[in-house]
Amino acid sequence: MRTDSFALRHIGPKEENLQEMLDTIGVESVDQLIYETIPDDIRLEKPLDLPKAMSENQYAEHIKKLSEKNKIFKTYIGLGYHQAILPAVIQRNILENPGWYTAYTPYQAEIAQGRLEALLNFQTMVSDLTGMEIANASLLDESTAAAEAMGMLFAVRDRKQKKENYNKFFVSQQVLPQTISLMETRANFLGIEMVVGDHEEFDFSEGYFGALVQYPGKFGQVFNYANFVSKCQDAGIKTAFAADILSLVKLQAPGELGVDVVVGTTQRFGIPLGYGGPHAAFFGTKEEYKRNLPGRIIGVTKDLDGNNALRMALQTREQHIKRDKATSNICTAQVLLAVMAGMYSVYHGPKGLEYIADTVHHTAVSLEESLKELGFEQLNSAYFDTIHVKADAKKLREIAESHEINFFYPDAESACIAINETTTLDDLNAIISVFAELAEKDAKETDKLSENSRIPADLQRQTEFLTHEVFNIYHSETELMRYIKKLERKDLSLNHSMISLGSCTMKLNAASEMLPLSNPQWGNLHPFVPVEQAAGYQEVLKELEANLTEITGFSATSLQPNSGAQGEYAGLMVIRAYHEANGEGHRNVCLIPSSAHGTNPASAVMAGMEVVVTKATENGNIDVEDLREKAIKHKDNLAALMVTYPSTHGVFESAIREITNIIHENGGQVYMDGANMNAQVGLTNPGRIGADVCHLNLHKTFAIPHGGGGPGVGPICVAEQLKPFLPGNPIIKTGGENAIGAISSAPWGSALVCLISYGYIKMLGTGGLQKATEYAILNANYIKERLKDHYKTLYSGERGRAAHEMIVDCRPFKEKGIEVTDIAKRLIDYGFHAPTVSFPVAGTVMIEPTESESKAELDRFCDALISIRREIDEVSADEPNNVLKNAPHTIHMLTSDEWKLPYSREKAAYPLAHLHDNKFWPSVRRVDEAFGDRNLMCTCPPIEEYMEA
């Protein structure tokens, strides 16, 4: 075996297994299988033009050399990003631990209690620091969180405001520039008129439904907003704060002022800068808005035995159910980063956070005092960590950069300096020496920090925070390490068994791809440094864009969207900009097949489009005649078609080019949802099928790990005519010549994790990428054939083949009293995460094995499903006390003195022999979803509840 081939390590089935798999499928070769799966007229005529594959060792040397091209200056730019210290115990045990980074979104709560508890800690931390009643389990970044706040407040307008169309939203000019840009992008098609101005001169007139202020302001000034909030309340205007989370340790909690929403980022709670992301945003609000709160909420409930259990609350708000009625298209959170930020608070506790915040503040005060001695004027009357100094910006910048220091220069006559957790006395004196050189004076070295404060008494925090026990007992590394391990043991991740989630592609996240994320040369770069300081990143990002452009058959790529749903929105906004540039801004109808991902219609509505649903045929394909009829009917206003290919039903539809032609003939553009791109790479592509734009899920096809529900990256790739409209950024030039506004806070979104996809492509190369696609299709069809005598596959291609995934029908088992959920929970007893349940068809499971799983693992999974099928045959609807209805079975059940169930403990726990050697135990029994929604609790329960339990 070649030990220098990454493809051999990434792809599961081995050569010696191949013939048996082909025989099971009933084909002579992989080529024959692909011929029978993918329509011939869309196959690529030549291989992808990509560099030769590297070995893992070659790649390690390559990425290290690139990292050395990044210049890591001491950076005090601020603007929502601050270098932080990632505790080594969190880095080693969470960021670098596949038990945490390979987990999936916690839809199966019984095998996700660990990360659910970690997220509950995060929510509690946010609620405590903001003073709000409820918080979600993270959003993508601060700017999108602010836009979500605007959207939510628009949705909850009172009756009078809705009737009289109050559509104005005030944004303080002190709000971060990237946030204002993104909110303008978002407001454009939501019918919201955004007004940017001075909050101290705001007139509180009628027509306004909401307002957003920054706390502290973008230049560091801390404003007392009490009077502003009070006047807003008197005028019926709801208020939102964009707050710095570390400052809330020292500043009055916004919730005490009666604000409605508080948003921000938790990046400075131990998360690497990573040239812009990924970072977990926070969103706190009042409980009365709980059903309008965007994103995911973790709540406390009970299991079948009445014990405390956790799960995602209020899941009916998810887009797969609400579709075009959803108030948000959010599908991804930043779970891994939220877990890390929450653990940062657990590790440091309230006293540790106070020490960090005090040190930061006193360092800033010390700097101000030293600069005043040198003759410089400081403009902020109150501040937490950022001073605003009058100085010749051009001269200061030349001197600072010669000393490898970055400041923020808002204009030609001043500079802002944002102190962070890593700033030492030596760093402080280095800054002072820069200003001394500018003033042509001798620097006076500081040997201790000032004890003075620049936070007025009426703005100082008086309330306690993080009082729950979890934030007060794990302050040694030993204790935190054990707590993290305790939670990890409750979760089933890819390091235990395959996760066969259809449409979610839980493939190998190779260690060679992940290791660079721990390198400070990649982690410690601020997104707004001059681009010449980020030469390594620029090379990676430009080559990744070029590779993705080649793979999709398009002309250009933007990496800015940092989730799949955000990519959908960005792609549709680019289409709208294209139509507007052509004088056809009235085009606003979006055709969406009934089988589409739920985020598709939600994204279309957010882009100001009218959704028209097209029918599916009995075999699950798009009804071409219905689509033609609706395209012709709406030809004067047709903007786009959103189509997933291969379809959400796991089929390569042969009519796809006819479909795209119909749209083009009627004036529309074709948006291809790239969720299933891992069945296309190297064999066909969106350009070949006639699409104009697609998003890609780098956390699916291109190996970024799901991290328990995020990070994700959703870049968009576009045809030539759409290239000028790719999204921009107000601080760093990016995007097309006629760029739409920002889609994410950072110019290149979650740049740090793009290294993973860059490595994936580099190490697989042209041949490896194609082979990965072929083996994804091979593995899916192998499972299909192994299960065919036990389960019905709902849809197949014209030659009877599945694509990379398939939908298995579980509805016939209702006559036995068995629901699809029972099968999902019973799979836990067999050591497997359930496939995707009831999407896109209720009562089914959608199975996707990925190319990374070996034949042995595929067989274990098939054996489990076949065994469950036999168990279904053994039960009846008249006797619901059975092994499926009681699943999953916990170790507490199996070791209790009493066993009154009508089947053996052996059958419950070890239905197949191999489980004796490798058993995963769920930590709770089946959770009660309805109880949790009736009794919503989204912060850590009082300690008394644990004592009672």
Secondary structure, 3 states (H helix, E strand, C coil): CCCCCHHHHHCCCCHHHHHHHHHHHCCCCHHHHHHHHCCHHHCCCCCCCCCCCCCHHHHHHHHHHHHCCECCCEECCECCECCCCCCHHHHHHHHCCHHHHCCCCCCCHHHEHHHHHHHHHHHHHHHHHHCCCEECCCECCHHHHHHHHHHHHHHCCCHHHHHCCCCEEEEECCCCHHHHHHHHHHHCCCCCEEEEECHHHCCCCCCEEEEEEEECCCCCECCCCHHHHHHHHHCCCEEEEEECCCHHHCECCHHHHCCCEEEEECCCCCCCCHHHCCCCEEEEECHHHCCCCCCCEEEEEEECCCCEEEEEECHHHCHHHHHHHCCCCCCCCCHHHHHHHHHHHHHHHHHHHHHHHHHHHHHHHHHHHHHHHCCCCECCCCECCEEEEECCHHHHHHHHHHCCEECEEEECCEEEEECCCCCCHHHHHHHHHHHHHHHCCCCCCCCCCCCCCCCCHHHECCCCCCCCHHHCCCCCHHHHHHHHHHHHCCECCCCCCCECECCCCCCCCCHHHHHHHHCHHHHCCCCCCCHHHEHHHHHHHHHHHHHHHHHHCCCEEECCCCCHHHHHHHHHHHHHHHHHHCCCCCCCEEEEECCCCCHHHHHHHHCCCEEEEECECCCCCECHHHHHHHHHHCCCCEEEEEEECCCCCCCCCCCHHHHHHHHHHCCCEEEEEECCHHHCCCCCCHHHHCCCEEEECCCCCCCCCCCCCCCCCCCEEECHHHHHHCCCCCCCCCCCCCCCCCCCCCCCCCHHHHHHHHHHHHHHHHHHHHHHHHHHHHHHHHHHHHHCCCCEECCCCCCCCCCCCEEEECHHHHHHCCCHHHHHHHHHHCCCECCEECCCCCCEEEECCCCCCCHHHHHHHHHHHHHHHHHHHHCCCCCCCCCCCCCCCCHHHHHCCCCCCCCCHHHHHCCCHHHHCCCCCCCCCCECHHHHHHCCCCCCCCHHHHHHC
